[in-house]
Amino acid sequence: MNPCRDVYVIASARTPFCRSYTGYQDLSNLDLLSVALNGLVAKTGLAGDSVGEVTAGAVVVHSADWNLAREAVLNTALSPSTPATTLQMACGTSLQGALMLAAKIATGEIDSGIAGGSDTISDAPLTTSRKLAKRLVGLSKAKTFGAKLGAFKGLSLGELAPIAPSTGEPRTGLSMGQHCERMAKHWAIERTDQDALAAQSHINAAAAYQRGFFDDLLVPCNGVLRDNNLRSDTTAAGLAKLRPAFDRKNGTLTAGNSTALTDGAGAVLLGTREWAEARGLPLLAKLTLGQTAANNFAGGDGLLMAPTQAVAKLLERASLSLQDFDFYEIHEAFAAQVLCTLKAWEDGDGVPVLGAIDRSRLNVVGSSLAMGHPFAATGARVLGTAAKLVADQGTGRALISVCTAGGMGVAAIVEAVA
C-alpha cells in the first residue's frame, strides 16, 4: 500500500447566497450546483479535463434530484469521464464530501476531486398524503369519468392539501431552532451576547467585501453578485428589537441571530501537489485532518453540540490545543449555537474541556449569520474561506467546525502551504 500523500485545497467557488424566494426563486438544486461547478472549472482552467471524482449533494431534494452530482458534472465543461457521487450529511454535506475525497487522494485512489453542495428552499418539494397518493394511482387506472370522480370519494380537505417539507427532527418533532433554544437555556446564553455575535458577523463580512476578500471566490449567478442577506448597517441594538422566533414567550433566538432560509451552491477543488503543479495551479492550503462525531440528542444532549466532540477528537489526533490556531471558522447556524460551543469548551459539562479561544480570530470575514446558509453548500464555503485565510496570511492554521441536523458534527484543520 502506498504511504499517505498530502492533500491540498487548490481552489473554491460559490454562488452568492440569496434569501429564499428572492434572486434564485426559479432555480433548482441542479441549476445552482452547475453554476458553482462551472465557475470552479473556469477559474482553474479544467475545461475538457477530468478530476478523480466529484462528491456533492443537497439536503432539501426533489425526486428529480436523484444522481444530482453526476447530472451537475454533465452540465459542466469537465470531461464526461469524471465520475460523481451524490452525498447527504445535512449541513455537513460538502465538508464531509471533502474529507471523503481527501482520504481517497491520500491513499492514492485518485489524484484530485471536487466536493460541493447546493440547496434551495425556493424550490422545496411538496408531497401528498399517502391516502391521496393511492387515490391518484386509482385515478390513473380509471377508465370512465364516473370512475375518475370516484377515486376522490371520501377524501377530506386535509388529505387533499399538499404537505410542506420540514427540517424538524423526526426523533423529537422539534425544529432546529427549538432545539437550539433548549441549548441556550442549558448553557445560560444571554440574548445580548447572541445579538452582538450576529452583528459582528455582518460587520466582518461587510468589511471583507469592502477589501475584496470575496472577489475571487464568488461566481455571479442569475444576475446576483453578492450575498443578499448581508446588511452592512446591522447593529446589536437593531437586532435587539426583533421578537423571539421559536419560543415566543421566553425565547432568545430571533430571525436576526438565526440563519435565514437561503439558496445557493459551493464547491472546492482538492488534489495532490503534483496534480496541481502539472496544471499550473497554485496550492491554497493543506487539508491536514478531519473528524466527524455524533451525540445522543434525543436523549438530552444538545442537538448542535456534536462539534465539541469532533473537535476534541481532532485535536487529540493532531497533538494540538484549541489555542493553536490563527483562525476559527465555526458555522453560525445560530448565534446561540456558536456561543454554546465556546462555553462548553471552556466549562465542560459533559464535553471535553478545551479552554477559551481568542474571539478576535473567530469568523473574521463573517459567517452564516451574515451570508446565509444553503444547507449542503455551507461546508464548501467554510472550507474555501479557511483555505484562503491561511493562504493570504502565508502562515498558520485554521480550525473548521460545522454542526449538522441529527446530532452530528464535522471538523477539519487546514494549514498554510510550507
C-alpha positions as CSV (number, residue, x, y, z in Angstrom):
1,M,0.0,0.0,0.0
2,N,1.2,3.5,-0.8
3,P,2.1,5.8,2.1
4,C,-0.4,8.6,2.7
5,R,0.0,11.6,0.5
6,D,-0.6,15.2,1.4
7,V,-3.9,16.7,0.2
8,Y,-4.3,20.4,-0.7
9,V,-7.1,22.8,-1.2
10,I,-6.4,24.2,-4.7
11,A,-9.4,26.5,-5.3
12,S,-13.0,27.1,-4.3
13,A,-16.0,28.8,-5.9
14,R,-19.5,29.5,-4.8
15,T,-22.6,31.4,-5.9
16,P,-23.6,34.4,-3.9
17,F,-26.1,33.2,-1.3
18,C,-29.7,34.5,-1.5
19,R,-32.6,34.6,0.9
20,S,-35.1,32.1,-0.3
21,Y,-37.8,33.4,-2.8
22,T,-35.5,36.2,-3.9
23,G,-32.7,36.0,-6.5
24,Y,-32.9,32.3,-7.2
25,Q,-36.6,31.6,-6.8
26,D,-36.8,30.0,-10.2
27,L,-33.6,27.9,-10.0
28,S,-33.2,24.3,-8.9
29,N,-30.5,22.5,-6.9
30,L,-29.1,21.3,-10.2
31,D,-29.1,24.8,-11.7
32,L,-27.2,26.2,-8.7
33,L,-24.7,23.4,-8.3
34,S,-24.0,23.5,-12.1
35,V,-23.2,27.2,-11.8
36,A,-20.8,26.7,-8.9
37,L,-19.1,23.8,-10.6
38,N,-18.7,25.6,-13.9
39,G,-17.3,28.6,-12.0
40,L,-14.7,26.4,-10.4
41,V,-13.9,24.8,-13.7
42,A,-13.5,28.1,-15.5
43,K,-11.4,29.5,-12.6
44,T,-9.0,26.6,-12.7
45,G,-8.9,26.0,-16.5
46,L,-10.1,22.5,-16.2
47,A,-12.4,22.6,-19.2
48,G,-12.1,19.3,-21.1
49,D,-10.1,17.8,-18.2
50,S,-11.3,15.3,-15.7
51,V,-10.9,15.0,-11.9
52,G,-10.8,11.8,-9.9
53,E,-14.3,12.2,-8.5
54,V,-16.9,14.8,-7.7
55,T,-19.0,14.4,-4.5
56,A,-21.9,16.8,-4.0
57,G,-25.4,16.8,-2.6
58,A,-28.4,18.7,-1.3
59,V,-30.5,18.4,1.9
60,V,-33.9,19.6,0.6
61,V,-34.4,17.5,-2.5
62,H,-36.9,16.5,-5.1
63,S,-37.2,13.0,-6.5
64,A,-35.9,14.7,-9.7
65,D,-32.6,15.4,-7.9
66,W,-31.6,11.8,-8.0
67,N,-28.0,11.4,-9.2
68,L,-27.6,15.1,-8.6
69,A,-23.8,15.2,-8.5
70,R,-23.4,13.3,-11.8
71,E,-26.0,15.4,-13.6
72,A,-24.3,18.5,-12.4
73,V,-21.0,17.3,-13.7
74,L,-22.6,16.6,-17.1
75,N,-23.7,20.2,-17.1
76,T,-20.2,21.4,-16.8
77,A,-17.2,21.7,-19.1
78,L,-15.5,18.9,-17.2
79,S,-14.8,15.7,-19.2
80,P,-17.8,13.4,-19.0
81,S,-15.3,10.8,-17.8
82,T,-15.4,12.4,-14.4
83,P,-17.4,10.2,-12.0
84,A,-19.6,11.7,-9.4
85,T,-21.3,10.6,-6.1
86,T,-24.3,12.2,-4.5
87,L,-23.9,12.6,-0.8
88,Q,-26.0,13.9,2.1
89,M,-25.0,14.6,5.6
90,A,-27.3,17.5,6.4
91,C,-25.4,20.8,6.9
92,G,-22.1,18.9,6.9
93,T,-22.6,17.5,3.4
94,S,-19.9,19.3,1.4
95,L,-17.3,19.3,4.2
96,Q,-17.8,15.6,4.7
97,G,-17.6,15.1,1.0
98,A,-14.2,16.9,1.0
99,L,-12.9,14.7,3.8
100,M,-14.0,11.6,1.9
101,L,-12.3,12.7,-1.2
102,A,-9.2,13.7,0.8
103,A,-9.0,10.1,2.1
104,K,-9.1,8.8,-1.4
105,I,-6.4,11.2,-2.6
106,A,-4.2,10.5,0.5
107,T,-4.3,6.7,-0.2
108,G,-3.6,7.1,-4.0
109,E,-7.0,6.0,-5.3
110,I,-7.4,9.4,-7.0
111,D,-5.2,12.5,-7.5
112,S,-7.9,15.1,-7.4
113,G,-11.6,15.7,-6.5
114,I,-14.3,18.3,-6.2
115,A,-16.6,18.5,-3.2
116,G,-19.7,20.6,-3.4
117,G,-23.3,21.2,-2.3
118,S,-26.4,23.0,-3.2
119,D,-29.7,23.8,-1.5
120,T,-32.7,25.9,-2.4
121,I,-35.7,26.4,-0.2
122,S,-37.4,28.3,-3.0
123,D,-37.8,25.1,-4.9
124,A,-38.6,22.9,-1.9
125,P,-40.8,19.9,-2.9
126,L,-44.4,19.4,-1.8
127,T,-45.7,15.9,-1.2
128,T,-49.1,14.4,-0.7
129,S,-50.7,12.3,1.9
130,R,-50.5,8.5,1.4
131,K,-54.2,8.3,1.0
132,L,-54.2,10.9,-1.8
133,A,-51.2,9.2,-3.4
134,K,-53.2,5.9,-3.5
135,R,-56.2,7.7,-4.9
136,L,-54.1,9.3,-7.7
137,V,-52.9,5.8,-8.7
138,G,-56.5,4.7,-8.8
139,L,-57.3,7.8,-10.9
140,S,-54.6,6.9,-13.4
141,K,-56.3,3.5,-13.8
142,A,-59.9,4.7,-14.0
143,K,-61.5,4.2,-17.4
144,T,-64.7,6.3,-17.1
145,F,-65.4,9.8,-15.9
146,G,-67.5,8.4,-13.1
147,A,-64.7,6.1,-12.0
148,K,-62.3,9.1,-12.1
149,L,-64.6,11.1,-9.8
150,G,-65.0,8.1,-7.5
151,A,-61.2,8.0,-7.0
152,F,-61.6,11.0,-4.7
153,K,-64.7,9.9,-2.9
154,G,-64.4,10.3,0.9
155,L,-61.2,12.3,0.9
156,S,-61.2,15.2,3.4
157,L,-59.8,18.6,2.6
158,G,-56.9,17.9,4.9
159,E,-56.0,14.8,2.9
160,L,-56.1,16.8,-0.3
161,A,-53.7,19.5,0.9
162,P,-50.0,19.2,0.0
163,I,-47.5,18.5,2.7
164,A,-44.8,21.1,3.0
165,P,-41.2,19.9,3.6
166,S,-39.8,20.1,7.1
167,T,-36.4,20.1,8.7
168,G,-37.8,19.1,12.1
169,E,-36.0,16.3,13.8
170,P,-38.0,13.0,13.3
171,R,-36.9,11.7,16.7
172,T,-38.2,14.7,18.7
173,G,-40.6,16.5,16.5
174,L,-38.7,19.8,17.3
175,S,-37.2,22.2,14.8
176,M,-33.5,23.0,14.9
177,G,-34.4,26.4,16.4
178,Q,-36.5,24.8,19.1
179,H,-33.6,22.5,20.0
180,C,-31.2,25.5,20.0
181,E,-33.5,27.3,22.4
182,R,-33.0,24.4,24.8
183,M,-29.3,24.6,24.4
184,A,-29.3,28.4,25.0
185,K,-31.2,27.8,28.3
186,H,-29.0,25.0,29.4
187,W,-25.8,27.0,28.8
188,A,-27.3,30.3,30.0
189,I,-26.6,32.1,26.8
190,E,-27.8,35.7,27.0
191,R,-29.8,37.4,24.2
192,T,-27.5,40.4,24.2
193,D,-24.5,38.1,23.5
194,Q,-26.3,36.4,20.7
195,D,-27.2,39.7,19.0
196,A,-23.7,41.0,19.5
197,L,-22.2,37.9,17.8
198,A,-24.7,38.2,14.9
199,A,-24.0,41.9,14.4
200,Q,-20.2,41.1,14.4
201,S,-20.8,38.5,11.6
202,H,-22.4,41.2,9.4
203,I,-19.7,43.7,10.3
204,N,-16.9,41.3,9.5
205,A,-18.5,40.2,6.2
206,A,-19.1,43.7,5.0
207,A,-15.5,44.7,5.8
208,A,-14.2,41.6,3.9
209,Y,-16.4,42.5,0.9
210,Q,-15.0,46.1,1.0
211,R,-11.4,45.0,0.9
212,G,-12.1,42.4,-1.9
213,F,-11.6,39.2,0.0
214,F,-14.5,37.5,-1.8
215,D,-13.8,38.8,-5.3
216,D,-12.2,35.6,-6.5
217,L,-14.5,33.2,-4.5
218,L,-17.9,34.3,-5.9
219,V,-19.4,33.2,-9.2
220,P,-22.2,35.5,-10.4
221,C,-25.5,33.7,-10.7
222,N,-28.8,34.8,-12.2
223,G,-27.6,38.4,-12.0
224,V,-26.7,38.2,-8.3
225,L,-23.2,39.4,-7.4
226,R,-23.1,39.2,-3.6
227,D,-24.8,37.6,-0.7
228,N,-28.1,39.4,-0.3
229,N,-28.7,38.5,3.3
230,L,-25.7,40.7,4.3
231,R,-26.6,44.1,5.9
232,S,-23.6,46.4,6.5
233,D,-25.7,48.6,8.8
234,T,-26.6,45.7,11.2
235,T,-26.1,46.6,14.8
236,A,-26.8,44.7,18.1
237,A,-29.2,47.5,19.1
238,G,-31.2,47.0,15.9
239,L,-31.2,43.2,16.4
240,A,-32.4,43.6,20.0
241,K,-35.8,45.0,18.6
242,L,-36.7,41.6,17.0
243,R,-39.1,39.3,18.6
244,P,-38.2,35.7,19.5
245,A,-38.9,33.3,16.7
246,F,-39.1,29.8,18.3
247,D,-40.2,30.4,21.9
248,R,-42.5,33.5,21.7
249,K,-42.7,34.0,25.5
250,N,-39.2,33.1,26.9
251,G,-37.0,32.6,23.9
252,T,-33.8,34.4,22.9
253,L,-33.5,33.2,19.3
254,T,-34.7,35.6,16.6
255,A,-34.7,36.0,12.9
256,G,-31.7,38.2,13.3
257,N,-29.5,35.9,15.4
258,S,-30.5,32.8,13.5
259,T,-29.6,32.0,9.9
260,A,-32.1,32.8,7.2
261,L,-33.5,30.2,4.8
262,T,-31.1,30.5,1.9
263,D,-30.5,29.3,-1.6
264,G,-27.0,28.8,-3.1
265,A,-24.2,26.4,-4.0
266,G,-20.5,26.0,-3.5
267,A,-17.6,23.7,-4.5
268,V,-13.9,23.1,-3.5
269,L,-11.2,21.5,-5.6
270,L,-8.7,19.2,-3.8
271,G,-5.6,17.4,-5.1
272,T,-2.0,16.5,-4.7
273,R,0.8,18.9,-5.2
274,E,1.9,17.0,-8.3
275,W,-1.5,17.1,-9.9
276,A,-1.9,20.8,-9.3
277,E,1.7,21.7,-10.5
278,A,1.1,19.7,-13.7
279,R,-1.8,22.1,-14.5
280,G,-0.1,25.3,-13.3
281,L,-2.4,25.6,-10.3
282,P,-1.3,27.2,-7.0
283,L,-1.9,25.5,-3.7
284,L,-4.1,27.4,-1.2
285,A,-3.7,25.3,1.9
286,K,-3.1,21.8,3.2
287,L,-6.1,19.9,4.4
288,T,-4.5,18.2,7.3
289,L,-7.1,16.2,9.2
290,G,-10.9,15.8,9.5
291,Q,-13.2,14.3,12.1
292,T,-16.9,13.5,12.5
293,A,-18.8,12.9,15.6
294,A,-22.4,12.3,16.8
295,N,-24.3,12.6,20.1
296,N,-27.5,11.3,21.7
297,F,-29.5,14.5,21.2
298,A,-32.8,12.6,21.5
299,G,-31.6,11.5,25.0
300,G,-30.8,15.0,26.1
301,D,-27.5,16.0,24.5
302,G,-27.7,19.4,22.7
303,L,-28.7,18.8,19.0
304,L,-25.9,21.1,17.7
305,M,-23.2,20.2,20.3
306,A,-21.6,17.3,18.5
307,P,-18.8,19.5,17.0
308,T,-17.4,19.8,20.5
309,Q,-16.8,16.1,20.4
310,A,-15.5,16.2,16.9
311,V,-13.0,19.0,17.6
312,A,-11.8,17.3,20.8
313,K,-11.0,14.1,18.9
314,L,-9.4,16.0,16.1
315,L,-7.1,17.9,18.4
316,E,-6.1,14.8,20.2
317,R,-5.1,13.1,16.9
318,A,-3.3,16.3,15.7
319,S,-1.5,16.7,19.1
320,L,-2.7,20.3,19.1
321,S,-4.6,22.5,21.6
322,L,-7.6,24.6,20.9
323,Q,-5.5,27.7,21.2
324,D,-3.0,26.6,18.4
325,F,-5.0,28.3,15.6
326,D,-4.8,31.6,13.8
327,F,-8.4,31.3,12.6
328,Y,-11.6,29.6,13.8
329,E,-14.3,29.1,11.2
330,I,-17.3,28.0,13.2
331,H,-20.5,27.7,11.2
332,E,-23.1,30.0,12.6
333,A,-26.3,28.0,12.4
334,F,-27.5,30.2,15.3
335,A,-25.5,32.7,17.3
336,A,-26.5,30.7,20.4
337,Q,-25.1,27.5,18.9
338,V,-21.7,29.2,18.5
339,L,-21.8,30.6,22.0
340,C,-22.9,27.2,23.5
341,T,-20.0,25.6,21.7
342,L,-17.4,28.1,23.0
343,K,-18.8,27.9,26.6
344,A,-18.8,24.1,26.5
345,W,-15.2,24.1,25.5
346,E,-14.4,26.4,28.4
347,D,-16.6,24.8,31.1
348,G,-17.1,21.1,30.1
349,D,-20.4,19.8,31.5
350,G,-20.4,16.6,29.5
351,V,-17.9,17.6,26.8
352,P,-14.1,17.8,26.9
353,V,-12.7,21.0,28.4
354,L,-10.5,22.6,25.8
355,G,-10.3,26.2,27.1
356,A,-11.2,29.6,25.6
357,I,-10.2,30.9,22.2
358,D,-9.2,34.4,21.1
359,R,-12.6,35.8,19.9
360,S,-10.8,38.2,17.5
361,R,-9.9,35.2,15.4
362,L,-13.4,33.9,15.2
363,N,-15.2,34.1,11.8
364,V,-13.0,37.1,10.8
365,V,-14.7,37.5,7.4
366,G,-18.2,36.8,8.7
367,S,-20.1,33.5,8.5
368,S,-23.6,32.0,8.1
369,L,-25.5,34.7,10.0
370,A,-24.3,37.3,7.6
371,M,-24.0,35.3,4.4
372,G,-26.8,32.8,4.7
373,H,-26.8,29.0,5.0
374,P,-27.8,26.9,2.0
375,F,-27.5,23.7,4.0
376,A,-25.3,21.4,1.8
377,A,-23.3,24.4,0.4
378,T,-22.0,25.7,3.8
379,G,-19.2,23.2,4.3
380,A,-17.7,24.1,0.9
381,R,-18.0,27.8,1.7
382,V,-16.3,27.4,5.1
383,L,-13.5,25.2,3.8
384,G,-12.8,27.6,0.9
385,T,-12.8,30.6,3.2
386,A,-10.5,28.9,5.7
387,A,-8.1,27.9,2.9
388,K,-8.0,31.5,1.6
389,L,-7.4,33.0,5.0
390,V,-4.3,31.0,5.7
391,A,-3.1,31.4,2.1
392,D,-3.5,35.2,2.3
393,Q,-1.6,35.2,5.6
394,G,1.1,32.8,4.4
395,T,1.4,31.1,7.7
396,G,-0.7,29.4,10.4
397,R,-3.7,27.1,10.5
398,A,-7.4,27.3,10.7
399,L,-9.9,25.2,12.7
400,I,-13.3,24.4,11.0
401,S,-16.4,23.3,12.9
402,V,-19.8,22.6,11.4
403,C,-22.8,21.4,13.3
404,T,-25.5,19.3,11.5
405,A,-29.0,18.0,12.0
406,G,-29.3,14.6,13.6
407,G,-26.9,15.5,16.4
408,M,-23.7,15.3,14.3
409,G,-20.7,17.5,13.8
410,V,-17.8,17.7,11.3
411,A,-14.4,19.3,12.0
412,A,-11.3,19.9,10.0
413,I,-7.9,21.6,10.0
414,V,-6.3,23.5,7.2
415,E,-2.7,24.8,7.3
416,A,-0.6,27.2,5.2
417,V,1.5,25.5,2.5
418,A,5.1,25.0,3.5
